[in-house]
Amino acid sequence: MKMMSGAAMVVQTLNDLGVKHVFGYPGGAVLDIYDALLGQDQVEHVLVRHEQAAAHMADGYARSTGITGTVLVTSGPGATNTLTGIATAYMDSIPMVVLSGQVPSQHIGEDAFQETDMVGCSRPIVKHSFLVKRAVDIPKAIAQAYYIANTGRPGPVVVDLPKDIVNVTESHPYEFPADVTMRSYNPVLKGHNKQIRKAVASMVKAKRPVLYVGGGAITAEAQGKVTELAELLGCPVTCTLMGLGAFSGVHEQFVGMLGMHGTVEANKTMHNADCIVALGARFDDRVTNNVEKFCPHADIIHVDIDPASISKTVNAHIPVVGSIDVVVGQILEELAHESLQSQTEKLSEWWTQIKEWRTQNCLDFDQSSQVIKPQKVIEALYQHTNGDAFVSSDVGQHQMFAALYYPFAKPRRWINSGGLGTMGFGLPAAMGVQFAHPESTSVVVTGDGSIQMNIQELSTCLQYNLPIKVILLNNRALGMVRQWQDMIYKGRHSNSYVEAMPDFVKLVEAYGHVGIKVDHLDELDDAMARCFAEKEKLVFMDIAVDQDEHVYPMQIKYGAMDDMRLSKTERT
Amino acid sequence: MKRIISVLMENAPGALSRIVGVFSQRGYNVDSLCVAETDDPSLSRLTIATQGDNKVIEQIIKQMNKLIDVLKVTELTEAAHVERELVLVKVVANSEASRSEIIRNVDIFRAKILDVSAVNYTIELTGASEKLDAFITTLGNSSSIVESARTGVCGLARGERALTP
């Protein structure tokens, strides 16, 4: 058996697990591990500028690949700085392992320098955590952390490593664990046959069915089977903000995103459906609006790998616990026994209705405006990237514009903080995407508020030559806050206006990148062409957009799914 | 309505704090909590008394089950079960009259006097929570209570139903 230090074991275990990238920042408690990272070339370490960004990079890396993202930080502030990133991953079920340094075991609890109880601090926002107490336990703890992070409903796992156990001067026998399974952890993948039969009976009977597809379908790599099911049933499909791309956004059966800023046709389809098939979605409050008025006519079939997500907010009539890929496979098998020739005919009235809702063209905006409309920028972005870029986003109006005006044909292309709504997520997430896909176009759509929450990472981009394209929809305001203040607070803009905006072009140039400023509509197309022609460098487009634009449609609070504002003056 | 939930979990550091965390994090009530190692020292058994309607209890059970350290969860109150709680209570017993009244109540409730001093009795009683409540009220009527400590409810299902790994 090989003898090595605890620090070397950490690196060796990562090697044996096939980890290629670690996003991190060194500090006292992890210096031994950093030392062990030198002199090996299997694990590439990416030095960030702020630990929060390390977590978002690992997150973007994981979202765009399905591979668990890895973070390495020191104790105390290094560890606590990752908390927002961990919470972001937790809310969106993203597989991530955070290796945090800890003060030496004998000093735990003494308020030692850079000591925080990381296991305690992170407890409500992790899937699980480990405080490793002996060097020989390191391989198993780390291997189990990866196993837990990326099975069942994925999520972040923290492994806290006291400094004394990773000490480079001591040697211990290293053994990669042959088995990481745990008697207390057995995620269910296959749906219960009786429930599958009930679900199929309900789908076959339905005259107004709809598939409501969430992030769980992307996690389970179920796009193929979901598409097969949708085409077999011939029914409309809507995706959640997290599910965009799980079903192609350019498919004729796609009715758009649903929820607070969903399309009229998606929300009306949901509200009027007689059978809702929820696949890896969790009936979040940003989808349902008032649960009391939620889809009164529908039989609700809820498929999810996490039993706790089922009937948490909206009662499911037919719950099915399992992985979306496996369960939809079972549904397809069961459906093979049914004669479905009549689907087109049976659903013709339903489609007539949906097509009528579509004619409202709820995403129309003022095309004649000389002030640049944010929607226009996203449309231009779609054209210049052939609709095939990895698009990361920050949080706010620009996030909704990107989600609504950039249809995603493939899963894992839309990277955004859906559950936690973390401003500052976009740039580091796009960096994680670029590390995972060095040959692809990685774009971040951001706002003037969000970008400044992790702008220091432009320095990391230079160090690693990341040719990211930053599309800043600059409206000189915190747009979504301003929109709510316009609607609810009679236009009283309390602290939503940013008076001291930096000169972004100069700023990115100072960081060693290319900046392009766009103030007029007629410059937009050329500027974008220049941006995407630049393959080697990061290009930052500072685009001045209409400050008064709102995101519509928008659900009306306390209403049903389909109670929506359509513009500043119109409602459904 | 009182609901009793039994949890079988790994006897591992941090496991208890995760359970308690779910309660505070998701806004569930804990009336009492009783936890100790089982006959298998690698496992702990935890009994939680809580309140809530069926939806809340269903969520509590699901959220407990979701914890990696938890093997099994069941609601005891959904079927026939036995439950017990233990209380230790110290009362003032400094006169002949109060002493004999306390002893009479101890007999009636089948409690036990564990410790005697010049001025105090320390009494043990085991039973259902309601019986303990009644005993403490009765004691308080004839004497004054110095202090008391209760273990919280602990229970098992009747018959062959059991919570095993």
Interface residues (C-beta under 8 A of the other chain):
Chain A: V119 G120 R123 P124 K127 H128 S129 L131 I148 M182 R183 S184 Y185 D306 P307 A308 S311 K312
Chain B: M9 E10 P13 G14 S17 R18 G21 Q25 K55 E58 Q59 K62 Q63 N65 K66 I68 D69 V70 L71 P165
